[in-house]
Amino acid sequence: MNSSRLFVELRPLTLFSFLIISTAVSLSLIACQPKTVYPVGTWRGFVKNPSGEEVAFTLEIKREDSQLVGSLINGDDRTTSTSGSFDGKTLKLRYDFYDGELTAAVDGDQMRGTFDRQWGKKILKRELSASRGDANVTSLNSGSVGAEINGEWVLRVGEAPKQSFWRAAFKQQGREVRGTIMPMSGDWGEFTGAFENNQLTLNHFDGINSRIYKARLTPEGKLDGYVDLGLFSPKRNVVAERIDVKNKEIVATLPDPNNYTRMANRAEPLRFSFPDLDGKVVSSSDDRFKNKVVVVSITGSWCPNCHEEAPVLQEFYDRYRAQGLEVVALAFEYTGDASRDLKQLKIFNKRHNITYPTLLAGSTEEGEIGRKLPQLVNFGAYPTTIFIGRDGLVDRIHAGFEGKATGERFTKLKAEYEELIKDLLAGREL
């Protein structure tokens, strides 16, 4: 057999062996490459406040169509992203309605990053870290429950002469606690946490607010602790007492949201004149408001309570417009940059399907309300809702808004608003 014949006979075997070896090497290389693990599922972690306090949060990520969505969960309340993406390493969740974004590097069952959002004219960055599943949750299966803290409490916040009085309501089931804190301005949404070994820890993070309340139940039955409001506010000492006959005098002196803000002269009509989202100036003297019942909301797209109030006002607008109701929102936004602020207000309106006029009244800069609405005395809450009768005069001003987290208070407030609107439409004296 000559050498050329030997080569021809051996060549098929050599090529076949080469293919087998190449395939094996390729499969080996693929197996060695890190597998992309999508961050779908429940994550539990902490977001760091400027004070250094770490607020626990829960993030639930789902895949919807071609993108990811992430919901910040506070009890029954969910703040869900408007868009999201994951490139195999970095998770991005956009919350357009708060002009905020969560960006985090994901490594298996761990993520670390920041939540950035507009705050005034600055960008506020909060560091966060999270683990998939229950890794960072305070155990609810250890420690002693002992006493219970169900019910309503009155909170002494800070020290005299700048001491404030707030309300709080807690619902306890075993070691698990849900509740909310209610300053005069409304409520802070639903807090979740645990009560064990006489120590209460409640957390709330919704993208805008990052708050934690910690307190120890004393032998006297008081909750002695502090609240960290996030942003750049210092921690404030809080002593809470359960509301009962012993402290009803204190409760009676709590600010009344229906009397807190008032007109400097009740004999004058409220005056306003600001551009709407298309640049057209809308004024209180326009024909559309004459002989109408008008509800004016002083609001802002950055304000969680305003997001809760807006759909309620839209509901009333749909129901009673044909009977003579008008609603108008006067928005005070963060930056003072008209193009950016208008963009956020359009997102706000789209989110809640708002059809009543929204006007860009100004910014949240200190003193702006006084400059733009000088007839108001003691303004102190977003939203503040003004009810005007057919005679053009202000009948009532309500500071703040108690949302769904307050339970029966939310239901009661909606009923009061509706009854007031019906009375004003009927021309009944209140």
C-alpha positions, 0 to 999 in steps of 0.5 A: 500500500502506497502512502497516498492510499494510506492517507486517503483511507485514514482521512475520514477517521481523522476528520471525525475524531476532530469533530468529536474533540471540537464538540466536546471542547465547545460544550466544556467551554459553554458549561464553564461560562456563568449562567445568566440568572434572571432576578425574577422573584421576591427580594428582601433588603435594606435601603440606607438613609442619610443618617446611616439607618437601614430601612428594610424593604421588599421588592417583587420582580416579575416578567411581563411581555418583553420587560421586567417590572418591580413592585416595592411592597408595603403591606397591601400597597404596591409601587410598581415600576413603569419599565424595567430591564436586565442585561445579565448583570445590571437591573434597571427599574424605572418609576417615572411617576416619581422620576426615580430609578433603581439600578443594581448589579445582580450576582446570583442571589445578591443585588447591590446598587442605588435608588436615585430620584429627583429631590428638590433641585438635586438628585437623591441617591440611596444605597441599597442591597438585597438578597433573594427570598427571606435572607434579610427578613427579621425572624418572626419565629423567635423571641417573645411577643408578650404584650400587644400594641393593637389600636390607636396611639398618640405620639409626642414627637420631638422636644418642646418648644418644637414638639408635635403631636401625631397619631398612629394606628397598629394592627398586630397578628402574632409578631407581625405588625402593620400600621401607619403614622398620621401627622396632621398632613395625612398619613405615611402609607403602610408600615410593616415590621415586627414586635417581639421582646417588647421591641417594635420595628416598622419600615416603609420604603415606596421610592419617595419615602424611606422611613423607620420607626423603632420603639421599646414598650416600657413597663408603663405601657408607653412606646419610647423610641424614635422615627427616622424620616429619611432625606436629611432630617435628623432622627426625632424622639417619639414617646407614644401613649395608647389613646384612652380616657387618660389622655383624651385631653391631649387628643382633643388638642391635636390639630384639626385638618379642617381648621388648620389652614384658612383664608386670611379674609373669608369674605374674599373669593380665592384667586388663582391664575396659572398655565395648564399643561398646554400653556393656556392660562386658567383663572379663577375668574373664568366662566367655567367656574362661575356659579359652580362648586369648585374643588381646588387641590394644592398638589404635587406629582412627587407627593404620595398622598397626592397620588392617593387623593387624585383618583378620588377627586376624579371619581367625584368629577365624573359623578357630579360634573353634570350637576355643576362641579368643577375640580382644578389642581394647582401643582407645585413641583420640585425643580422650577424647571418648567419642561421637567415639571410639566413632563412629571405632571403629564405622567401623573395625570396619565397614571390616574386618568385625570381629566380635570385641569391641572395647572403648574402653579410653582415650585416647592421652594420655601415661601412659594405658596405664600407668594403664589397664594397669599390669601392662605394662612398657615399652609402646611400640607400637600395636598391641601383641598379647598371647597368653594361654594356657588357663591365663589367663597371658600367653605372649607379647607382640608389639610392633608389626605388620609389614604388607604393605609388608614382604613376606616379613616380613608373611607370616612374622609371620602364620605365627608368629601362627597357629602360636602360636595353634594351639600354645596351643589344643593346650595344647603348652608353648612 
